[in-house]
Amino acid sequence: MAYDEGHAAILRDLTAGLNGITEKKMFGGLCFLQNGNMLCGVHKDGGMFRVGKENEAAALAIPGVDPMSFTGRKMGGLVDVNEDAFGNEDALNRLLELSQTFVGKMPPK
């Protein structure tokens, strides 16, 4: 499997109470979308959250969070989540809040 099912289960539980959540296999991983817009996901090396550029600094201040760079280039507005953050419920809740702040402003697809 291209991603950790345990990490997917954590994000599934984290997003369970939200409206408009769907799952879609993308980028060799699994993404969680809210109203058709990517919110967060898992990949082979951990996970990611779409926090937007305005929330990026706050997200990067959370232990276990780094800039996202699939191709070696930083991807603005996306952050990478490692095992430390996946093991920290407070960190995941904060990341989800930052992601929803950004994605919630987007029109549904």
PASEBA-1860 file (N, C-alpha, C; in nm, 3 decimals):
! residues 109
1> MAYDEGHA> 0.085/-0.119/0.000/0.000/0.000/0.000/0.089/0.124/0.000 ~ 0.046/0.227/-0.070/0.126/0.348/-0.089/0.123/0.441/0.031 ~ 0.034/0.416/0.126/0.025/0.502/0.244/-0.009/0.416/0.364 ~ 0.009/0.473/0.482/-0.017/0.402/0.607/-0.167/0.405/0.638 ~ -0.229/0.288/0.643/-0.373/0.280/0.674/-0.404/0.334/0.814 ~ -0.309/0.322/0.906/-0.328/0.378/1.040/-0.341/0.529/1.036 ~ -0.258/0.592/0.955/-0.267/0.737/0.939/-0.398/0.776/0.873 ~ -0.440/0.697/0.774/-0.568/0.724/0.708/-0.683/0.714/0.808
9> AILRDLTA> -0.677/0.615/0.896/-0.782/0.599/0.997/-0.785/0.717/1.094 ~ -0.668/0.768/1.128/-0.660/0.885/1.217/-0.729/1.004/1.151 ~ -0.698/1.031/1.023/-0.761/1.144/0.954/-0.909/1.119/0.930 ~ -0.946/0.995/0.906/-1.088/0.962/0.888/-1.165/0.994/1.016 ~ -1.109/0.956/1.130/-1.173/0.987/1.259/-1.175/1.138/1.284 ~ -1.066/1.205/1.249/-1.055/1.349/1.272/-1.159/1.427/1.193 ~ -1.188/1.382/1.072/-1.281/1.454/0.984/-1.424/1.399/0.989 ~ -1.447/1.297/1.070/-1.577/1.227/1.071/-1.695/1.319/1.100
17> GLNGITEK> -1.680/1.418/1.184/-1.792/1.504/1.221/-1.814/1.622/1.128 ~ -1.734/1.634/1.025/-1.744/1.749/0.935/-1.841/1.721/0.821 ~ -1.907/1.824/0.775/-1.998/1.812/0.660/-1.919/1.813/0.530 ~ -1.969/1.739/0.432/-1.915/1.745/0.297/-1.783/1.673/0.277 ~ -1.747/1.579/0.364/-1.619/1.509/0.353/-1.632/1.387/0.261 ~ -1.541/1.378/0.166/-1.530/1.260/0.081/-1.382/1.220/0.076 ~ -1.358/1.098/0.036/-1.222/1.048/0.021/-1.194/1.021/-0.125 ~ -1.069/1.046/-0.166/-1.032/1.022/-0.304/-0.885/0.982/-0.309
25> KMFGGLCF> -0.856/0.874/-0.380/-0.717/0.835/-0.398/-0.653/0.930/-0.498 ~ -0.544/0.993/-0.454/-0.474/1.092/-0.537/-0.326/1.089/-0.502 ~ -0.242/1.118/-0.598/-0.099/1.136/-0.575/-0.035/1.015/-0.506 ~ -0.087/0.896/-0.529/-0.034/0.776/-0.464/-0.073/0.765/-0.318 ~ -0.165/0.847/-0.275/-0.211/0.846/-0.137/-0.363/0.856/-0.131 ~ -0.411/0.903/-0.020/-0.555/0.920/0.000/-0.580/1.061/0.050 ~ -0.667/1.133/-0.020/-0.700/1.270/0.020/-0.841/1.276/0.076 ~ -0.859/1.366/0.170/-0.990/1.394/0.228/-1.030/1.531/0.175
33> LQNGNMLC> -1.144/1.535/0.111/-1.192/1.659/0.049/-1.315/1.708/0.124 ~ -1.327/1.839/0.135/-1.447/1.899/0.192/-1.514/1.979/0.082 ~ -1.635/1.938/0.048/-1.711/2.000/-0.061/-1.631/2.001/-0.192 ~ -1.553/1.894/-0.212/-1.476/1.878/-0.335/-1.339/1.942/-0.335 ~ -1.301/2.011/-0.227/-1.171/2.077/-0.218/-1.081/2.001/-0.120 ~ -0.957/1.976/-0.163/-0.864/1.900/-0.080/-0.840/1.970/0.054 ~ -0.858/1.894/0.162/-0.842/1.943/0.299/-0.714/1.887/0.360 ~ -0.697/1.756/0.353/-0.582/1.690/0.411/-0.567/1.553/0.346
41> GVHKDGGM> -0.462/1.481/0.381/-0.444/1.350/0.323/-0.325/1.277/0.379 ~ -0.308/1.155/0.330/-0.194/1.072/0.370/-0.117/1.031/0.244 ~ 0.013/1.015/0.261/0.099/0.969/0.153/0.199/0.871/0.213 ~ 0.288/0.817/0.131/0.374/0.710/0.178/0.466/0.749/0.293 ~ 0.498/0.875/0.307/0.589/0.919/0.412/0.521/0.991/0.528 ~ 0.389/0.995/0.531/0.319/1.064/0.639/0.188/1.121/0.591 ~ 0.172/1.250/0.610/0.047/1.314/0.571/0.067/1.458/0.533 ~ -0.042/1.523/0.499/-0.036/1.663/0.460/-0.167/1.733/0.493
49> FRVGKENE> -0.158/1.863/0.510/-0.276/1.948/0.530/-0.264/2.067/0.438 ~ -0.376/2.108/0.382/-0.383/2.225/0.295/-0.428/2.342/0.382 ~ -0.333/2.421/0.428/-0.363/2.529/0.522/-0.370/2.667/0.456 ~ -0.323/2.678/0.333/-0.318/2.808/0.266/-0.195/2.887/0.309 ~ -0.151/2.975/0.223/-0.029/3.051/0.252/-0.043/3.138/0.375 ~ -0.164/3.192/0.400/-0.180/3.281/0.515/-0.173/3.206/0.648 ~ -0.194/3.076/0.648/-0.188/2.996/0.771/-0.061/2.911/0.780 ~ 0.023/2.921/0.680/0.141/2.834/0.672/0.237/2.853/0.790
57> AAALAIPG> 0.265/2.975/0.828/0.359/3.000/0.938/0.306/2.941/1.069 ~ 0.177/2.956/1.094/0.117/2.899/1.216/0.126/2.746/1.214 ~ 0.104/2.687/1.097/0.112/2.540/1.086/0.255/2.492/1.106 ~ 0.351/2.564/1.049/0.492/2.523/1.061/0.545/2.537/1.203 ~ 0.479/2.613/1.287/0.519/2.627/1.427/0.478/2.504/1.510 ~ 0.397/2.418/1.456/0.350/2.297/1.526/0.457/2.190/1.512 ~ 0.497/2.127/1.624/0.599/2.020/1.616/0.554/1.907/1.524 ~ 0.647/1.861/1.440/0.618/1.752/1.347/0.564/1.798/1.214
65> VDPMSFTG> 0.564/1.930/1.190/0.512/1.985/1.064/0.627/2.054/0.990 ~ 0.636/2.025/0.861/0.741/2.081/0.775/0.678/2.132/0.646 ~ 0.752/2.213/0.570/0.701/2.253/0.439/0.681/2.130/0.350 ~ 0.580/2.131/0.268/0.553/2.021/0.175/0.639/2.039/0.051 ~ 0.706/1.932/0.010/0.785/1.938/-0.113/0.793/1.798/-0.174 ~ 0.692/1.761/-0.251/0.690/1.631/-0.317/0.803/1.619/-0.419 ~ 0.828/1.725/-0.492/0.924/1.721/-0.602/1.057/1.786/-0.568 ~ 1.079/1.820/-0.443/1.200/1.891/-0.404/1.181/2.042/-0.401
73> RKMGGLVD> 1.068/2.087/-0.453/1.034/2.230/-0.447/0.924/2.250/-0.346 ~ 0.936/2.354/-0.266/0.834/2.385/-0.165/0.700/2.414/-0.234 ~ 0.594/2.357/-0.176/0.459/2.378/-0.228/0.386/2.469/-0.130 ~ 0.375/2.596/-0.163/0.314/2.695/-0.074/0.170/2.660/-0.037 ~ 0.139/2.677/0.090/0.003/2.653/0.138/-0.023/2.510/0.181 ~ 0.071/2.421/0.156/0.060/2.281/0.197/0.171/2.250/0.296 ~ 0.139/2.172/0.398/0.241/2.133/0.495/0.243/1.981/0.509 ~ 0.361/1.930/0.537/0.384/1.788/0.556/0.377/1.755/0.705
81> VNEDAFGN> 0.317/1.642/0.736/0.298/1.600/0.875/0.372/1.468/0.895 ~ 0.462/1.464/0.994/0.536/1.341/1.019/0.474/1.263/1.136 ~ 0.540/1.156/1.172/0.489/1.065/1.276/0.464/1.136/1.409 ~ 0.550/1.232/1.444/0.533/1.306/1.570/0.398/1.378/1.574 ~ 0.363/1.443/1.464/0.236/1.516/1.459/0.118/1.419/1.456 ~ 0.132/1.305/1.385/0.023/1.208/1.383/-0.006/1.152/1.521 ~ 0.093/1.151/1.608/0.074/1.102/1.743/0.028/1.208/1.841 ~ 0.002/1.329/1.793/-0.035/1.440/1.880/-0.174/1.492/1.841
89> EDALNRLL> -0.274/1.455/1.918/-0.412/1.493/1.886/-0.431/1.644/1.880 ~ -0.367/1.717/1.973/-0.379/1.863/1.972/-0.322/1.922/1.842 ~ -0.209/1.870/1.797/-0.147/1.918/1.674/-0.239/1.893/1.555 ~ -0.296/1.773/1.548/-0.386/1.741/1.437/-0.511/1.827/1.439 ~ -0.566/1.851/1.556/-0.685/1.936/1.565/-0.654/2.078/1.521 ~ -0.537/2.129/1.558/-0.497/2.264/1.519/-0.477/2.271/1.367 ~ -0.413/2.168/1.310/-0.392/2.165/1.166/-0.525/2.158/1.091 ~ -0.617/2.079/1.142/-0.749/2.071/1.079/-0.820/2.206/1.085
97> ELSQTFVG> -0.808/2.274/1.197/-0.870/2.406/1.211/-0.811/2.504/1.109 ~ -0.678/2.502/1.093/-0.614/2.590/0.996/-0.657/2.555/0.854 ~ -0.667/2.426/0.825/-0.710/2.382/0.692/-0.853/2.424/0.664 ~ -0.941/2.407/0.761/-1.081/2.444/0.741/-1.096/2.594/0.723 ~ -1.014/2.672/0.791/-1.016/2.817/0.774/-0.989/2.854/0.629 ~ -0.895/2.783/0.566/-0.859/2.810/0.428/-0.960/2.748/0.330 ~ -0.981/2.620/0.343/-1.068/2.547/0.247/-1.213/2.591/0.259 ~ -1.256/2.629/0.379/-1.393/2.671/0.399/-1.432/2.796/0.321
105> KMPPK> -1.336/2.874/0.278/-1.362/2.995/0.198/-1.379/2.962/0.050 ~ -1.345/2.841/0.011/-1.348/2.804/-0.131/-1.488/2.762/-0.172 ~ -1.526/2.793/-0.296/-1.658/2.747/-0.343/-1.658/2.595/-0.360 ~ -1.770/2.530/-0.335/-1.778/2.385/-0.356/-1.752/2.350/-0.502 ~ -1.695/2.233/-0.523/-1.671/2.185/-0.661/-1.777/2.085/-0.698
END
